[in-house]
Amino acid sequence: MEAKYQALSVEELNAELALVQSLLPSGDADKRAVFHQTFQLNDKNKDDHITPGDEFVGLVDKLFDRFGVEKTEENYAKYFADIDADSDGKITLNEFVEYIDKTALAYVIPALEAEIAKRQ
């Protein structure tokens, strides 16, 4: 993730930081709706769960692209296990959103802020 940020300008970094912050629970409710929409779009059988395989790949592919995560079976399995908080073999909307929030706060925002600080 950090390598991707090194290629961005300060303006692009600030825009990315603003976008990520707007997606947090205290941010823009309309922007957070994208999580629900993405989840519903990839819940192919409409059972309110995402299962391993095509449903999960569809759910995280754009996130993998955005953050430079290699699309391997190992990474899909690792991230599925990380997101599946109760380890029941399926991901709920709540688990997905909580994982996004936790990752943004613990990794994405600090990485963006560190890269911006290095350039000032």
Jmol script that loads the backbone (N, CA, C; Angstrom):
load data "model"
ATOM      1  N   MET A   1       0.831  -1.190   0.000  1.00  0.00           N
ATOM      2  CA  MET A   1       0.000   0.000   0.000  1.00  0.00           C
ATOM      3  C   MET A   1       0.874   1.252   0.000  1.00  0.00           C
ATOM      4  N   GLU A   2       1.917   1.257   0.835  1.00  0.00           N
ATOM      5  CA  GLU A   2       2.763   2.443   0.934  1.00  0.00           C
ATOM      6  C   GLU A   2       3.432   2.766  -0.396  1.00  0.00           C
ATOM      7  N   ALA A   3       3.851   1.737  -1.145  1.00  0.00           N
ATOM      8  CA  ALA A   3       4.510   1.966  -2.434  1.00  0.00           C
ATOM      9  C   ALA A   3       3.572   2.677  -3.399  1.00  0.00           C
ATOM     10  N   LYS A   4       2.308   2.330  -3.357  1.00  0.00           N
ATOM     11  CA  LYS A   4       1.332   2.985  -4.230  1.00  0.00           C
ATOM     12  C   LYS A   4       1.235   4.464  -3.886  1.00  0.00           C
ATOM     13  N   TYR A   5       1.255   4.780  -2.615  1.00  0.00           N
ATOM     14  CA  TYR A   5       1.123   6.172  -2.193  1.00  0.00           C
ATOM     15  C   TYR A   5       2.339   7.007  -2.573  1.00  0.00           C
ATOM     16  N   GLN A   6       3.510   6.398  -2.659  1.00  0.00           N
ATOM     17  CA  GLN A   6       4.714   7.138  -3.030  1.00  0.00           C
ATOM     18  C   GLN A   6       4.613   7.704  -4.441  1.00  0.00           C
ATOM     19  N   ALA A   7       3.826   7.071  -5.289  1.00  0.00           N
ATOM     20  CA  ALA A   7       3.684   7.521  -6.674  1.00  0.00           C
ATOM     21  C   ALA A   7       2.681   8.666  -6.825  1.00  0.00           C
ATOM     22  N   LEU A   8       1.933   8.974  -5.776  1.00  0.00           N
ATOM     23  CA  LEU A   8       0.908  10.017  -5.854  1.00  0.00           C
ATOM     24  C   LEU A   8       1.480  11.375  -5.480  1.00  0.00           C
ATOM     25  N   SER A   9       0.892  12.411  -6.054  1.00  0.00           N
ATOM     26  CA  SER A   9       1.265  13.777  -5.676  1.00  0.00           C
ATOM     27  C   SER A   9       0.649  14.102  -4.316  1.00  0.00           C
ATOM     28  N   VAL A  10       1.102  15.182  -3.698  1.00  0.00           N
ATOM     29  CA  VAL A  10       0.544  15.603  -2.410  1.00  0.00           C
ATOM     30  C   VAL A  10      -0.947  15.886  -2.558  1.00  0.00           C
ATOM     31  N   GLU A  11      -1.329  16.502  -3.659  1.00  0.00           N
ATOM     32  CA  GLU A  11      -2.749  16.795  -3.890  1.00  0.00           C
ATOM     33  C   GLU A  11      -3.557  15.501  -3.982  1.00  0.00           C
ATOM     34  N   GLU A  12      -3.015  14.503  -4.683  1.00  0.00           N
ATOM     35  CA  GLU A  12      -3.704  13.218  -4.803  1.00  0.00           C
ATOM     36  C   GLU A  12      -3.771  12.511  -3.450  1.00  0.00           C
ATOM     37  N   LEU A  13      -2.706  12.613  -2.677  1.00  0.00           N
ATOM     38  CA  LEU A  13      -2.711  12.016  -1.334  1.00  0.00           C
ATOM     39  C   LEU A  13      -3.770  12.658  -0.450  1.00  0.00           C
ATOM     40  N   ASN A  14      -3.852  13.978  -0.491  1.00  0.00           N
ATOM     41  CA  ASN A  14      -4.864  14.678   0.308  1.00  0.00           C
ATOM     42  C   ASN A  14      -6.271  14.317  -0.141  1.00  0.00           C
ATOM     43  N   ALA A  15      -6.474  14.167  -1.438  1.00  0.00           N
ATOM     44  CA  ALA A  15      -7.791  13.773  -1.952  1.00  0.00           C
ATOM     45  C   ALA A  15      -8.139  12.357  -1.499  1.00  0.00           C
ATOM     46  N   GLU A  16      -7.172  11.458  -1.552  1.00  0.00           N
ATOM     47  CA  GLU A  16      -7.390  10.080  -1.106  1.00  0.00           C
ATOM     48  C   GLU A  16      -7.705  10.042   0.392  1.00  0.00           C
ATOM     49  N   LEU A  17      -6.969  10.821   1.173  1.00  0.00           N
ATOM     50  CA  LEU A  17      -7.211  10.895   2.613  1.00  0.00           C
ATOM     51  C   LEU A  17      -8.621  11.410   2.893  1.00  0.00           C
ATOM     52  N   ALA A  18      -9.030  12.453   2.202  1.00  0.00           N
ATOM     53  CA  ALA A  18     -10.378  13.005   2.388  1.00  0.00           C
ATOM     54  C   ALA A  18     -11.441  11.973   2.021  1.00  0.00           C
ATOM     55  N   LEU A  19     -11.212  11.238   0.943  1.00  0.00           N
ATOM     56  CA  LEU A  19     -12.170  10.211   0.532  1.00  0.00           C
ATOM     57  C   LEU A  19     -12.286   9.127   1.600  1.00  0.00           C
ATOM     58  N   VAL A  20     -11.156   8.620   2.061  1.00  0.00           N
ATOM     59  CA  VAL A  20     -11.178   7.555   3.069  1.00  0.00           C
ATOM     60  C   VAL A  20     -11.859   8.048   4.345  1.00  0.00           C
ATOM     61  N   GLN A  21     -11.538   9.254   4.780  1.00  0.00           N
ATOM     62  CA  GLN A  21     -12.162   9.800   5.989  1.00  0.00           C
ATOM     63  C   GLN A  21     -13.667   9.969   5.813  1.00  0.00           C
ATOM     64  N   SER A  22     -14.109  10.303   4.606  1.00  0.00           N
ATOM     65  CA  SER A  22     -15.546  10.480   4.369  1.00  0.00           C
ATOM     66  C   SER A  22     -16.294   9.157   4.429  1.00  0.00           C
ATOM     67  N   LEU A  23     -15.583   8.048   4.288  1.00  0.00           N
ATOM     68  CA  LEU A  23     -16.215   6.732   4.320  1.00  0.00           C
ATOM     69  C   LEU A  23     -16.302   6.132   5.721  1.00  0.00           C
ATOM     70  N   LEU A  24     -15.692   6.795   6.695  1.00  0.00           N
ATOM     71  CA  LEU A  24     -15.753   6.316   8.078  1.00  0.00           C
ATOM     72  C   LEU A  24     -17.147   6.552   8.664  1.00  0.00           C
ATOM     73  N   PRO A  25     -17.474   5.886   9.774  1.00  0.00           N
ATOM     74  CA  PRO A  25     -18.810   6.050  10.361  1.00  0.00           C
ATOM     75  C   PRO A  25     -19.205   7.498  10.622  1.00  0.00           C
ATOM     76  N   SER A  26     -18.247   8.347  10.943  1.00  0.00           N
ATOM     77  CA  SER A  26     -18.568   9.755  11.196  1.00  0.00           C
ATOM     78  C   SER A  26     -18.636  10.567   9.906  1.00  0.00           C
ATOM     79  N   GLY A  27     -18.428   9.914   8.775  1.00  0.00           N
ATOM     80  CA  GLY A  27     -18.387  10.606   7.487  1.00  0.00           C
ATOM     81  C   GLY A  27     -19.744  10.709   6.816  1.00  0.00           C
ATOM     82  N   ASP A  28     -19.718  10.805   5.520  1.00  0.00           N
ATOM     83  CA  ASP A  28     -20.886  11.024   4.675  1.00  0.00           C
ATOM     84  C   ASP A  28     -21.708   9.738   4.544  1.00  0.00           C
ATOM     85  N   ALA A  29     -22.939   9.755   5.035  1.00  0.00           N
ATOM     86  CA  ALA A  29     -23.796   8.566   4.999  1.00  0.00           C
ATOM     87  C   ALA A  29     -24.055   8.101   3.571  1.00  0.00           C
ATOM     88  N   ASP A  30     -24.199   9.034   2.643  1.00  0.00           N
ATOM     89  CA  ASP A  30     -24.429   8.652   1.249  1.00  0.00           C
ATOM     90  C   ASP A  30     -23.225   7.907   0.675  1.00  0.00           C
ATOM     91  N   LYS A  31     -22.023   8.356   1.027  1.00  0.00           N
ATOM     92  CA  LYS A  31     -20.823   7.667   0.538  1.00  0.00           C
ATOM     93  C   LYS A  31     -20.691   6.287   1.176  1.00  0.00           C
ATOM     94  N   ARG A  32     -21.079   6.163   2.435  1.00  0.00           N
ATOM     95  CA  ARG A  32     -20.998   4.856   3.106  1.00  0.00           C
ATOM     96  C   ARG A  32     -21.985   3.861   2.512  1.00  0.00           C
ATOM     97  N   ALA A  33     -23.014   4.350   1.849  1.00  0.00           N
ATOM     98  CA  ALA A  33     -23.995   3.463   1.218  1.00  0.00           C
ATOM     99  C   ALA A  33     -23.348   2.572   0.161  1.00  0.00           C
ATOM    100  N   VAL A  34     -22.194   2.985  -0.347  1.00  0.00           N
ATOM    101  CA  VAL A  34     -21.497   2.179  -1.349  1.00  0.00           C
ATOM    102  C   VAL A  34     -21.125   0.809  -0.786  1.00  0.00           C
ATOM    103  N   PHE A  35     -20.868   0.713   0.511  1.00  0.00           N
ATOM    104  CA  PHE A  35     -20.554  -0.588   1.112  1.00  0.00           C
ATOM    105  C   PHE A  35     -21.740  -1.539   0.981  1.00  0.00           C
ATOM    106  N   HIS A  36     -22.921  -1.039   1.307  1.00  0.00           N
ATOM    107  CA  HIS A  36     -24.139  -1.847   1.212  1.00  0.00           C
ATOM    108  C   HIS A  36     -24.403  -2.234  -0.240  1.00  0.00           C
ATOM    109  N   GLN A  37     -24.273  -1.274  -1.139  1.00  0.00           N
ATOM    110  CA  GLN A  37     -24.513  -1.543  -2.563  1.00  0.00           C
ATOM    111  C   GLN A  37     -23.543  -2.588  -3.102  1.00  0.00           C
ATOM    112  N   THR A  38     -22.278  -2.453  -2.753  1.00  0.00           N
ATOM    113  CA  THR A  38     -21.265  -3.404  -3.213  1.00  0.00           C
ATOM    114  C   THR A  38     -21.550  -4.797  -2.664  1.00  0.00           C
ATOM    115  N   PHE A  39     -21.922  -4.857  -1.397  1.00  0.00           N
ATOM    116  CA  PHE A  39     -22.234  -6.139  -0.771  1.00  0.00           C
ATOM    117  C   PHE A  39     -23.426  -6.785  -1.469  1.00  0.00           C
ATOM    118  N   GLN A  40     -24.499  -6.030  -1.653  1.00  0.00           N
ATOM    119  CA  GLN A  40     -25.705  -6.573  -2.274  1.00  0.00           C
ATOM    120  C   GLN A  40     -25.449  -7.028  -3.712  1.00  0.00           C
ATOM    121  N   LEU A  41     -24.659  -6.261  -4.433  1.00  0.00           N
ATOM    122  CA  LEU A  41     -24.332  -6.600  -5.818  1.00  0.00           C
ATOM    123  C   LEU A  41     -23.605  -7.941  -5.902  1.00  0.00           C
ATOM    124  N   ASN A  42     -22.764  -8.227  -4.937  1.00  0.00           N
ATOM    125  CA  ASN A  42     -21.968  -9.451  -4.972  1.00  0.00           C
ATOM    126  C   ASN A  42     -22.597 -10.619  -4.229  1.00  0.00           C
ATOM    127  N   ASP A  43     -23.689 -10.382  -3.520  1.00  0.00           N
ATOM    128  CA  ASP A  43     -24.433 -11.456  -2.859  1.00  0.00           C
ATOM    129  C   ASP A  43     -25.340 -12.084  -3.918  1.00  0.00           C
ATOM    130  N   LYS A  44     -24.753 -12.938  -4.736  1.00  0.00           N
ATOM    131  CA  LYS A  44     -25.429 -13.462  -5.931  1.00  0.00           C
ATOM    132  C   LYS A  44     -26.734 -14.192  -5.626  1.00  0.00           C
ATOM    133  N   ASN A  45     -26.777 -14.958  -4.550  1.00  0.00           N
ATOM    134  CA  ASN A  45     -27.994 -15.711  -4.252  1.00  0.00           C
ATOM    135  C   ASN A  45     -28.901 -14.997  -3.248  1.00  0.00           C
ATOM    136  N   LYS A  46     -28.558 -13.766  -2.917  1.00  0.00           N
ATOM    137  CA  LYS A  46     -29.390 -12.898  -2.059  1.00  0.00           C
ATOM    138  C   LYS A  46     -29.738 -13.532  -0.714  1.00  0.00           C
ATOM    139  N   ASP A  47     -28.728 -14.182  -0.097  1.00  0.00           N
ATOM    140  CA  ASP A  47     -28.953 -14.790   1.216  1.00  0.00           C
ATOM    141  C   ASP A  47     -28.345 -13.963   2.351  1.00  0.00           C
ATOM    142  N   ASP A  48     -27.942 -12.732   2.045  1.00  0.00           N
ATOM    143  CA  ASP A  48     -27.353 -11.803   3.016  1.00  0.00           C
ATOM    144  C   ASP A  48     -26.007 -12.271   3.557  1.00  0.00           C
ATOM    145  N   HIS A  49     -25.320 -13.105   2.793  1.00  0.00           N
ATOM    146  CA  HIS A  49     -23.984 -13.572   3.148  1.00  0.00           C
ATOM    147  C   HIS A  49     -23.126 -13.629   1.893  1.00  0.00           C
ATOM    148  N   ILE A  50     -21.845 -13.382   2.078  1.00  0.00           N
ATOM    149  CA  ILE A  50     -20.869 -13.575   1.009  1.00  0.00           C
ATOM    150  C   ILE A  50     -20.082 -14.826   1.368  1.00  0.00           C
ATOM    151  N   THR A  51     -19.974 -15.728   0.408  1.00  0.00           N
ATOM    152  CA  THR A  51     -19.250 -16.974   0.631  1.00  0.00           C
ATOM    153  C   THR A  51     -17.943 -16.963  -0.164  1.00  0.00           C
ATOM    154  N   PRO A  52     -17.022 -17.859   0.195  1.00  0.00           N
ATOM    155  CA  PRO A  52     -15.767 -17.918  -0.566  1.00  0.00           C
ATOM    156  C   PRO A  52     -16.056 -18.215  -2.041  1.00  0.00           C
ATOM    157  N   GLY A  53     -15.155 -17.824  -2.880  1.00  0.00           N
ATOM    158  CA  GLY A  53     -15.330 -18.059  -4.311  1.00  0.00           C
ATOM    159  C   GLY A  53     -15.736 -16.787  -5.018  1.00  0.00           C
ATOM    160  N   ASP A  54     -16.578 -16.934  -6.031  1.00  0.00           N
ATOM    161  CA  ASP A  54     -16.937 -15.808  -6.898  1.00  0.00           C
ATOM    162  C   ASP A  54     -17.553 -14.638  -6.147  1.00  0.00           C
ATOM    163  N   GLU A  55     -18.407 -14.911  -5.166  1.00  0.00           N
ATOM    164  CA  GLU A  55     -19.021 -13.806  -4.418  1.00  0.00           C
ATOM    165  C   GLU A  55     -17.944 -12.972  -3.733  1.00  0.00           C
ATOM    166  N   PHE A  56     -17.016 -13.637  -3.066  1.00  0.00           N
ATOM    167  CA  PHE A  56     -15.978 -12.906  -2.340  1.00  0.00           C
ATOM    168  C   PHE A  56     -15.021 -12.200  -3.292  1.00  0.00           C
ATOM    169  N   VAL A  57     -14.620 -12.867  -4.351  1.00  0.00           N
ATOM    170  CA  VAL A  57     -13.722 -12.248  -5.332  1.00  0.00           C
ATOM    171  C   VAL A  57     -14.354 -10.966  -5.868  1.00  0.00           C
ATOM    172  N   GLY A  58     -15.625 -11.019  -6.208  1.00  0.00           N
ATOM    173  CA  GLY A  58     -16.315  -9.821  -6.686  1.00  0.00           C
ATOM    174  C   GLY A  58     -16.348  -8.717  -5.649  1.00  0.00           C
ATOM    175  N   LEU A  59     -16.500  -9.104  -4.395  1.00  0.00           N
ATOM    176  CA  LEU A  59     -16.585  -8.127  -3.308  1.00  0.00           C
ATOM    177  C   LEU A  59     -15.270  -7.384  -3.106  1.00  0.00           C
ATOM    178  N   VAL A  60     -14.148  -8.075  -3.213  1.00  0.00           N
ATOM    179  CA  VAL A  60     -12.865  -7.452  -2.856  1.00  0.00           C
ATOM    180  C   VAL A  60     -11.952  -7.103  -4.031  1.00  0.00           C
ATOM    181  N   ASP A  61     -12.282  -7.499  -5.236  1.00  0.00           N
ATOM    182  CA  ASP A  61     -11.385  -7.247  -6.372  1.00  0.00           C
ATOM    183  C   ASP A  61     -11.009  -5.778  -6.525  1.00  0.00           C
ATOM    184  N   LYS A  62     -11.975  -4.891  -6.466  1.00  0.00           N
ATOM    185  CA  LYS A  62     -11.665  -3.463  -6.626  1.00  0.00           C
ATOM    186  C   LYS A  62     -10.843  -2.944  -5.448  1.00  0.00           C
ATOM    187  N   LEU A  63     -11.102  -3.463  -4.257  1.00  0.00           N
ATOM    188  CA  LEU A  63     -10.288  -3.077  -3.095  1.00  0.00           C
ATOM    189  C   LEU A  63      -8.850  -3.561  -3.269  1.00  0.00           C
ATOM    190  N   PHE A  64      -8.686  -4.779  -3.755  1.00  0.00           N
ATOM    191  CA  PHE A  64      -7.340  -5.296  -4.010  1.00  0.00           C
ATOM    192  C   PHE A  64      -6.627  -4.398  -5.019  1.00  0.00           C
ATOM    193  N   ASP A  65      -7.327  -4.021  -6.089  1.00  0.00           N
ATOM    194  CA  ASP A  65      -6.733  -3.128  -7.096  1.00  0.00           C
ATOM    195  C   ASP A  65      -6.333  -1.797  -6.474  1.00  0.00           C
ATOM    196  N   ARG A  66      -7.228  -1.218  -5.726  1.00  0.00           N
ATOM    197  CA  ARG A  66      -6.999   0.110  -5.151  1.00  0.00           C
ATOM    198  C   ARG A  66      -5.801   0.133  -4.210  1.00  0.00           C
ATOM    199  N   PHE A  67      -5.614  -0.952  -3.463  1.00  0.00           N
ATOM    200  CA  PHE A  67      -4.554  -0.969  -2.464  1.00  0.00           C
ATOM    201  C   PHE A  67      -3.365  -1.848  -2.850  1.00  0.00           C
ATOM    202  N   GLY A  68      -3.345  -2.290  -4.094  1.00  0.00           N
ATOM    203  CA  GLY A  68      -2.187  -3.020  -4.595  1.00  0.00           C
ATOM    204  C   GLY A  68      -1.995  -4.401  -3.999  1.00  0.00           C
ATOM    205  N   VAL A  69      -3.093  -5.058  -3.638  1.00  0.00           N
ATOM    206  CA  VAL A  69      -3.005  -6.416  -3.102  1.00  0.00           C
ATOM    207  C   VAL A  69      -3.014  -7.387  -4.281  1.00  0.00           C
ATOM    208  N   GLU A  70      -2.043  -8.284  -4.300  1.00  0.00           N
ATOM    209  CA  GLU A  70      -1.954  -9.264  -5.378  1.00  0.00           C
ATOM    210  C   GLU A  70      -3.145 -10.223  -5.302  1.00  0.00           C
ATOM    211  N   LYS A  71      -3.740 -10.504  -6.455  1.00  0.00           N
ATOM    212  CA  LYS A  71      -4.922 -11.368  -6.521  1.00  0.00           C
ATOM    213  C   LYS A  71      -4.491 -12.827  -6.635  1.00  0.00           C
ATOM    214  N   THR A  72      -4.210 -13.418  -5.487  1.00  0.00           N
ATOM    215  CA  THR A  72      -3.827 -14.832  -5.435  1.00  0.00           C
ATOM    216  C   THR A  72      -4.829 -15.578  -4.570  1.00  0.00           C
ATOM    217  N   GLU A  73      -4.885 -16.888  -4.746  1.00  0.00           N
ATOM    218  CA  GLU A  73      -5.779 -17.692  -3.909  1.00  0.00           C
ATOM    219  C   GLU A  73      -5.430 -17.534  -2.437  1.00  0.00           C
ATOM    220  N   GLU A  74      -4.137 -17.418  -2.146  1.00  0.00           N
ATOM    221  CA  GLU A  74      -3.700 -17.259  -0.760  1.00  0.00           C
ATOM    222  C   GLU A  74      -4.219 -15.946  -0.167  1.00  0.00           C
ATOM    223  N   ASN A  75      -4.135 -14.867  -0.942  1.00  0.00           N
ATOM    224  CA  ASN A  75      -4.628 -13.578  -0.445  1.00  0.00           C
ATOM    225  C   ASN A  75      -6.139 -13.581  -0.294  1.00  0.00           C
ATOM    226  N   TYR A  76      -6.849 -14.184  -1.256  1.00  0.00           N
ATOM    227  CA  TYR A  76      -8.302 -14.261  -1.111  1.00  0.00           C
ATOM    228  C   TYR A  76      -8.658 -15.029   0.164  1.00  0.00           C
ATOM    229  N   ALA A  77      -7.977 -16.144   0.421  1.00  0.00           N
ATOM    230  CA  ALA A  77      -8.260 -16.939   1.623  1.00  0.00           C
ATOM    231  C   ALA A  77      -7.914 -16.163   2.891  1.00  0.00           C
ATOM    232  N   LYS A  78      -6.769 -15.478   2.892  1.00  0.00           N
ATOM    233  CA  LYS A  78      -6.346 -14.713   4.064  1.00  0.00           C
ATOM    234  C   LYS A  78      -7.347 -13.609   4.373  1.00  0.00           C
ATOM    235  N   TYR A  79      -7.722 -12.834   3.355  1.00  0.00           N
ATOM    236  CA  TYR A  79      -8.637 -11.717   3.591  1.00  0.00           C
ATOM    237  C   TYR A  79     -10.032 -12.207   3.945  1.00  0.00           C
ATOM    238  N   PHE A  80     -10.464 -13.318   3.350  1.00  0.00           N
ATOM    239  CA  PHE A  80     -11.767 -13.868   3.734  1.00  0.00           C
ATOM    240  C   PHE A  80     -11.754 -14.195   5.224  1.00  0.00           C
ATOM    241  N   ALA A  81     -10.706 -14.878   5.677  1.00  0.00           N
ATOM    242  CA  ALA A  81     -10.609 -15.241   7.098  1.00  0.00           C
ATOM    243  C   ALA A  81     -10.548 -14.002   7.985  1.00  0.00           C
ATOM    244  N   ASP A  82      -9.839 -12.969   7.540  1.00  0.00           N
ATOM    245  CA  ASP A  82      -9.752 -11.728   8.324  1.00  0.00           C
ATOM    246  C   ASP A  82     -11.112 -11.043   8.448  1.00  0.00           C
ATOM    247  N   ILE A  83     -11.866 -11.023   7.371  1.00  0.00           N
ATOM    248  CA  ILE A  83     -13.160 -10.325   7.368  1.00  0.00           C
ATOM    249  C   ILE A  83     -14.231 -11.144   8.088  1.00  0.00           C
ATOM    250  N   ASP A  84     -14.172 -12.456   7.970  1.00  0.00           N
ATOM    251  CA  ASP A  84     -15.151 -13.352   8.603  1.00  0.00           C
ATOM    252  C   ASP A  84     -14.879 -13.420  10.108  1.00  0.00           C
ATOM    253  N   ALA A  85     -15.308 -12.380  10.816  1.00  0.00           N
ATOM    254  CA  ALA A  85     -14.967 -12.197  12.235  1.00  0.00           C
ATOM    255  C   ALA A  85     -15.393 -13.367  13.120  1.00  0.00           C
ATOM    256  N   ASP A  86     -16.525 -13.984  12.828  1.00  0.00           N
ATOM    257  CA  ASP A  86     -16.988 -15.082  13.681  1.00  0.00           C
ATOM    258  C   ASP A  86     -16.603 -16.459  13.129  1.00  0.00           C
ATOM    259  N   SER A  87     -15.830 -16.475  12.064  1.00  0.00           N
ATOM    260  CA  SER A  87     -15.291 -17.717  11.471  1.00  0.00           C
ATOM    261  C   SER A  87     -16.364 -18.752  11.147  1.00  0.00           C
ATOM    262  N   ASP A  88     -17.516 -18.272  10.665  1.00  0.00           N
ATOM    263  CA  ASP A  88     -18.583 -19.211  10.319  1.00  0.00           C
ATOM    264  C   ASP A  88     -18.599 -19.572   8.832  1.00  0.00           C
ATOM    265  N   GLY A  89     -17.595 -19.120   8.090  1.00  0.00           N
ATOM    266  CA  GLY A  89     -17.502 -19.468   6.677  1.00  0.00           C
ATOM    267  C   GLY A  89     -18.304 -18.586   5.752  1.00  0.00           C
ATOM    268  N   LYS A  90     -18.848 -17.499   6.279  1.00  0.00           N
ATOM    269  CA  LYS A  90     -19.586 -16.543   5.453  1.00  0.00           C
ATOM    270  C   LYS A  90     -19.410 -15.148   6.039  1.00  0.00           C
ATOM    271  N   ILE A  91     -19.510 -14.165   5.174  1.00  0.00           N
ATOM    272  CA  ILE A  91     -19.313 -12.774   5.587  1.00  0.00           C
ATOM    273  C   ILE A  91     -20.643 -12.041   5.509  1.00  0.00           C
ATOM    274  N   THR A  92     -20.989 -11.370   6.602  1.00  0.00           N
ATOM    275  CA  THR A  92     -22.196 -10.547   6.628  1.00  0.00           C
ATOM    276  C   THR A  92     -21.830  -9.110   6.251  1.00  0.00           C
ATOM    277  N   LEU A  93     -22.836  -8.328   5.948  1.00  0.00           N
ATOM    278  CA  LEU A  93     -22.613  -6.913   5.652  1.00  0.00           C
ATOM    279  C   LEU A  93     -21.925  -6.235   6.827  1.00  0.00           C
ATOM    280  N   ASN A  94     -22.366  -6.530   8.035  1.00  0.00           N
ATOM    281  CA  ASN A  94     -21.780  -5.925   9.228  1.00  0.00           C
ATOM    282  C   ASN A  94     -20.291  -6.265   9.356  1.00  0.00           C
ATOM    283  N   GLU A  95     -19.934  -7.525   9.121  1.00  0.00           N
ATOM    284  CA  GLU A  95     -18.523  -7.921   9.191  1.00  0.00           C
ATOM    285  C   GLU A  95     -17.701  -7.175   8.135  1.00  0.00           C
ATOM    286  N   PHE A  96     -18.255  -7.055   6.944  1.00  0.00           N
ATOM    287  CA  PHE A  96     -17.562  -6.366   5.855  1.00  0.00           C
ATOM    288  C   PHE A  96     -17.314  -4.902   6.203  1.00  0.00           C
ATOM    289  N   VAL A  97     -18.352  -4.211   6.658  1.00  0.00           N
ATOM    290  CA  VAL A  97     -18.228  -2.786   6.983  1.00  0.00           C
ATOM    291  C   VAL A  97     -17.287  -2.581   8.167  1.00  0.00           C
ATOM    292  N   GLU A  98     -17.393  -3.419   9.182  1.00  0.00           N
ATOM    293  CA  GLU A  98     -16.490  -3.299  10.335  1.00  0.00           C
ATOM    294  C   GLU A  98     -15.035  -3.501   9.923  1.00  0.00           C
ATOM    295  N   TYR A  99     -14.791  -4.433   9.017  1.00  0.00           N
ATOM    296  CA  TYR A  99     -13.425  -4.668   8.551  1.00  0.00           C
ATOM    297  C   TYR A  99     -12.899  -3.452   7.781  1.00  0.00           C
ATOM    298  N   ILE A 100     -13.719  -2.890   6.917  1.00  0.00           N
ATOM    299  CA  ILE A 100     -13.317  -1.698   6.153  1.00  0.00           C
ATOM    300  C   ILE A 100     -12.983  -0.563   7.121  1.00  0.00           C
ATOM    301  N   ASP A 101     -13.841  -0.322   8.090  1.00  0.00           N
ATOM    302  CA  ASP A 101     -13.607   0.751   9.063  1.00  0.00           C
ATOM    303  C   ASP A 101     -12.311   0.513   9.839  1.00  0.00           C
ATOM    304  N   LYS A 102     -12.128  -0.707  10.329  1.00  0.00           N
ATOM    305  CA  LYS A 102     -10.940  -1.043  11.116  1.00  0.00           C
ATOM    306  C   LYS A 102      -9.667  -0.874  10.281  1.00  0.00           C
ATOM    307  N   THR A 103      -9.702  -1.325   9.049  1.00  0.00           N
ATOM    308  CA  THR A 103      -8.534  -1.230   8.168  1.00  0.00           C
ATOM    309  C   THR A 103      -8.218   0.217   7.832  1.00  0.00           C
ATOM    310  N   ALA A 104      -9.250   1.006   7.570  1.00  0.00           N
ATOM    311  CA  ALA A 104      -9.032   2.425   7.258  1.00  0.00           C
ATOM    312  C   ALA A 104      -8.368   3.135   8.428  1.00  0.00           C
ATOM    313  N   LEU A 105      -8.866   2.879   9.630  1.00  0.00           N
ATOM    314  CA  LEU A 105      -8.322   3.552  10.818  1.00  0.00           C
ATOM    315  C   LEU A 105      -6.932   3.055  11.202  1.00  0.00           C
ATOM    316  N   ALA A 106      -6.694   1.771  11.072  1.00  0.00           N
ATOM    317  CA  ALA A 106      -5.428   1.199  11.535  1.00  0.00           C
ATOM    318  C   ALA A 106      -4.300   1.281  10.514  1.00  0.00           C
ATOM    319  N   TYR A 107      -4.640   1.267   9.224  1.00  0.00           N
ATOM    320  CA  TYR A 107      -3.592   1.172   8.208  1.00  0.00           C
ATOM    321  C   TYR A 107      -3.643   2.265   7.145  1.00  0.00           C
ATOM    322  N   VAL A 108      -4.799   2.447   6.534  1.00  0.00           N
ATOM    323  CA  VAL A 108      -4.878   3.336   5.370  1.00  0.00           C
ATOM    324  C   VAL A 108      -4.637   4.787   5.758  1.00  0.00           C
ATOM    325  N   ILE A 109      -5.376   5.287   6.731  1.00  0.00           N
ATOM    326  CA  ILE A 109      -5.216   6.690   7.132  1.00  0.00           C
ATOM    327  C   ILE A 109      -3.809   6.957   7.662  1.00  0.00           C
ATOM    328  N   PRO A 110      -3.262   6.118   8.556  1.00  0.00           N
ATOM    329  CA  PRO A 110      -1.882   6.372   9.000  1.00  0.00           C
ATOM    330  C   PRO A 110      -0.862   6.352   7.854  1.00  0.00           C
ATOM    331  N   ALA A 111      -1.030   5.453   6.895  1.00  0.00           N
ATOM    332  CA  ALA A 111      -0.093   5.399   5.763  1.00  0.00           C
ATOM    333  C   ALA A 111      -0.181   6.665   4.920  1.00  0.00           C
ATOM    334  N   LEU A 112      -1.393   7.137   4.679  1.00  0.00           N
ATOM    335  CA  LEU A 112      -1.569   8.380   3.921  1.00  0.00           C
ATOM    336  C   LEU A 112      -0.987   9.567   4.677  1.00  0.00           C
ATOM    337  N   GLU A 113      -1.294   9.657   5.960  1.00  0.00           N
ATOM    338  CA  GLU A 113      -0.782  10.775   6.762  1.00  0.00           C
ATOM    339  C   GLU A 113       0.746  10.758   6.827  1.00  0.00           C
ATOM    340  N   ALA A 114       1.332   9.577   6.938  1.00  0.00           N
ATOM    341  CA  ALA A 114       2.798   9.473   6.988  1.00  0.00           C
ATOM    342  C   ALA A 114       3.427   9.923   5.675  1.00  0.00           C
ATOM    343  N   GLU A 115       2.822   9.530   4.569  1.00  0.00           N
ATOM    344  CA  GLU A 115       3.361   9.930   3.262  1.00  0.00           C
ATOM    345  C   GLU A 115       3.230  11.437   3.063  1.00  0.00           C
ATOM    346  N   ILE A 116       2.117  12.006   3.486  1.00  0.00           N
ATOM    347  CA  ILE A 116       1.930  13.462   3.382  1.00  0.00           C
ATOM    348  C   ILE A 116       2.958  14.172   4.257  1.00  0.00           C
ATOM    349  N   ALA A 117       3.162  13.685   5.477  1.00  0.00           N
ATOM    350  CA  ALA A 117       4.114  14.309   6.409  1.00  0.00           C
ATOM    351  C   ALA A 117       5.542  14.266   5.864  1.00  0.00           C
ATOM    352  N   LYS A 118       5.903  13.181   5.180  1.00  0.00           N
ATOM    353  CA  LYS A 118       7.252  13.070   4.619  1.00  0.00           C
ATOM    354  C   LYS A 118       7.525  14.154   3.579  1.00  0.00           C
ATOM    355  N   ARG A 119       6.460  14.636   2.968  1.00  0.00           N
ATOM    356  CA  ARG A 119       6.630  15.592   1.870  1.00  0.00           C
ATOM    357  C   ARG A 119       6.542  17.039   2.318  1.00  0.00           C
ATOM    358  N   GLN A 120       6.272  17.267   3.582  1.00  0.00           N
ATOM    359  CA  GLN A 120       6.136  18.651   4.068  1.00  0.00           C
ATOM    360  C   GLN A 120       7.429  19.163   4.648  1.00  0.00           C
TER     361      GLN A 120
END
end "model"
wireframe off; spacefill off
backbone 0.3
color backbone group
